[in-house]
């Protein structure tokens, strides 16, 4: 009986080890975090990250989480589209606008009772300008930390003066 109990406990412990797949999902931003902004013309937001290679986005002790940068970028693209629809004051008649997003890295690290992450992204605007940012995020749950990094990056993008000037022309 004792041997079975030890074997069962070992199986449970081994399941906690290893790499778990992280599936990025939208973490909603509350109203007011992105102030209303002007948008002249239609805006197309696209995914410019071609890589589907597996990357580690969190690792601490025997546990790690992996994803791919294309999937993370796609979540950022979808959330950016939603925030433009929610906060953009759209007027017709302007030239169509494009924003090509590319997440280059996302990594969350465990601190004392908190997870700290950094997401590095690039936004290519249709006028030829490029905006690159590294966005820090902090929270108490690793999954929320990763998803919150994406949300905070969208917020950073849609508060950037270059981006707002481009969208408002």
C-alpha positions as CSV (number, residue, x, y, z in Angstrom):
1,X,0.0,0.0,0.0
2,X,2.8,2.4,0.9
3,X,4.6,1.6,-2.4
4,X,1.4,2.5,-4.3
5,X,1.0,5.7,-2.4
6,X,4.6,6.7,-3.2
7,X,4.1,5.8,-6.9
8,X,0.9,7.8,-7.1
9,X,2.5,10.8,-5.4
10,X,5.4,10.6,-7.9
11,X,3.1,10.6,-10.8
12,X,1.3,13.7,-9.5
13,X,4.6,15.5,-8.9
14,X,5.8,14.7,-12.4
15,X,2.7,16.1,-13.9
16,X,3.5,19.4,-12.3
17,X,6.9,19.4,-14.0
18,X,7.6,20.1,-17.6
19,X,6.3,22.6,-20.2
20,X,2.7,23.6,-20.4
21,X,1.3,25.3,-23.5
22,X,0.3,28.9,-23.0
23,X,-2.7,29.9,-25.2
24,X,-2.8,33.7,-25.2
25,X,-6.3,35.2,-24.6
26,X,-7.5,38.8,-24.5
27,X,-7.4,40.4,-21.0
28,X,-10.0,43.1,-21.2
29,X,-9.0,46.7,-20.6
30,X,-11.4,48.7,-18.5
31,X,-13.0,51.8,-20.0
32,X,-10.9,54.9,-19.8
33,X,-7.5,53.3,-19.9
34,X,-7.3,54.3,-23.6
35,X,-8.6,57.8,-24.1
36,X,-10.8,58.4,-27.1
37,X,-8.8,59.3,-30.2
38,X,-9.5,60.4,-33.8
39,X,-9.3,58.0,-36.7
40,X,-9.6,59.3,-40.2
41,X,-10.4,56.5,-42.7
42,X,-10.5,52.8,-42.2
43,X,-7.8,51.0,-40.2
44,X,-6.5,47.5,-41.0
45,X,-4.4,45.8,-38.3
46,X,-2.4,42.8,-39.4
47,X,-0.1,40.2,-38.0
48,X,3.5,40.6,-39.2
49,X,5.0,37.8,-37.2
50,X,5.8,34.8,-39.4
51,X,7.4,32.6,-36.7
52,X,5.4,29.7,-35.3
53,X,8.5,28.3,-33.5
54,X,8.0,27.4,-29.9
55,X,9.3,29.9,-27.4
56,X,9.4,29.8,-23.6
57,X,7.3,32.6,-22.1
58,X,7.7,31.6,-18.4
59,X,10.0,29.3,-16.5
60,X,10.5,28.9,-12.8
61,X,11.8,25.8,-11.1
62,X,10.5,22.6,-12.8
63,X,7.6,24.5,-14.5
64,X,7.6,26.3,-17.8
65,X,5.1,27.6,-20.3
66,X,5.6,27.9,-24.0
67,X,3.8,29.4,-26.9
68,X,4.7,30.9,-30.3
69,X,5.1,34.6,-31.2
70,X,2.6,34.4,-34.1
71,X,-0.2,33.4,-31.7
72,X,0.8,36.0,-29.2
73,X,0.9,38.7,-32.0
74,X,-2.6,37.5,-33.2
75,X,-4.1,38.1,-29.8
76,X,-2.5,41.6,-29.8
77,X,-3.9,42.2,-33.3
78,X,-7.4,41.2,-32.2
79,X,-7.3,43.3,-29.1
80,X,-6.0,46.3,-31.0
81,X,-8.8,46.0,-33.5
82,X,-11.3,45.9,-30.7
83,X,-9.9,48.9,-28.9
84,X,-9.8,50.9,-32.0
85,X,-13.5,50.1,-32.5
86,X,-14.3,50.9,-28.9
87,X,-12.2,54.1,-28.5
88,X,-11.6,55.5,-32.0
89,X,-13.8,58.4,-33.1
90,X,-13.9,57.4,-36.8
91,X,-14.5,59.8,-39.6
92,X,-14.8,58.7,-43.2
93,X,-13.0,60.1,-46.2
94,X,-9.4,59.7,-45.2
95,X,-6.9,57.4,-46.7
96,X,-7.0,53.8,-45.4
97,X,-4.5,53.2,-42.6
98,X,-2.5,50.0,-41.8
99,X,-0.7,48.8,-38.7
100,X,1.4,45.7,-38.9
101,X,2.1,44.3,-35.5
102,X,4.9,41.9,-34.6
103,X,5.6,40.6,-31.1
104,X,9.3,39.9,-30.9
105,X,9.4,38.5,-27.3
106,X,7.3,37.9,-24.2
107,X,8.8,36.6,-21.0
108,X,7.4,36.5,-17.5
109,X,9.6,35.9,-14.5
110,X,8.6,35.1,-10.9
111,X,9.6,37.6,-8.2
112,X,8.6,37.6,-4.6
113,X,4.8,37.0,-4.7
114,X,4.5,38.6,-8.1
115,X,5.2,37.9,-11.8
116,X,7.0,40.5,-13.8
117,X,6.9,40.3,-17.6
118,X,8.2,42.2,-20.6
119,X,6.7,42.2,-24.0
120,X,8.7,43.7,-26.9
121,X,6.7,44.6,-30.0
122,X,7.1,46.5,-33.3
123,X,4.3,48.3,-35.1
124,X,4.9,49.3,-38.8
125,X,2.6,52.1,-39.7
126,X,1.4,52.5,-43.3
127,X,3.2,55.8,-43.6
128,X,6.6,54.0,-43.3
129,X,7.2,54.8,-39.6
130,X,8.0,52.1,-37.1
131,X,7.2,52.2,-33.4
132,X,9.1,49.8,-31.1
133,X,8.4,49.4,-27.5
134,X,9.2,47.1,-24.6
135,X,6.3,47.1,-22.1
136,X,6.7,45.9,-18.5
137,X,3.7,44.3,-16.7
138,X,3.3,43.0,-13.1
139,X,0.6,40.9,-11.5
140,X,0.1,38.0,-9.1
141,X,-1.0,35.2,-11.4
142,X,1.2,34.0,-14.3
143,X,-1.5,33.5,-16.9
144,X,-3.0,36.9,-16.1
145,X,0.5,38.4,-16.2
146,X,1.1,37.1,-19.7
147,X,-2.3,38.1,-21.0
148,X,-2.0,41.4,-19.2
149,X,1.3,42.1,-20.9
150,X,-0.5,41.8,-24.3
151,X,-3.3,44.1,-23.1
152,X,-0.9,46.7,-21.7
153,X,1.1,46.6,-24.9
154,X,-2.2,47.4,-26.9
155,X,-2.8,50.3,-24.4
156,X,0.8,51.6,-25.0
157,X,0.4,51.3,-28.8
158,X,-2.9,53.3,-28.8
159,X,-1.5,56.0,-26.5
160,X,1.7,56.5,-28.6
161,X,1.8,60.0,-30.2
162,X,3.2,58.7,-33.5
163,X,0.4,56.2,-33.8
164,X,-2.3,58.6,-32.8
165,X,-1.0,61.3,-35.3
166,X,-0.9,58.7,-38.1
167,X,-4.5,57.5,-37.3
168,X,-5.8,61.0,-37.0
169,X,-4.6,62.2,-40.4
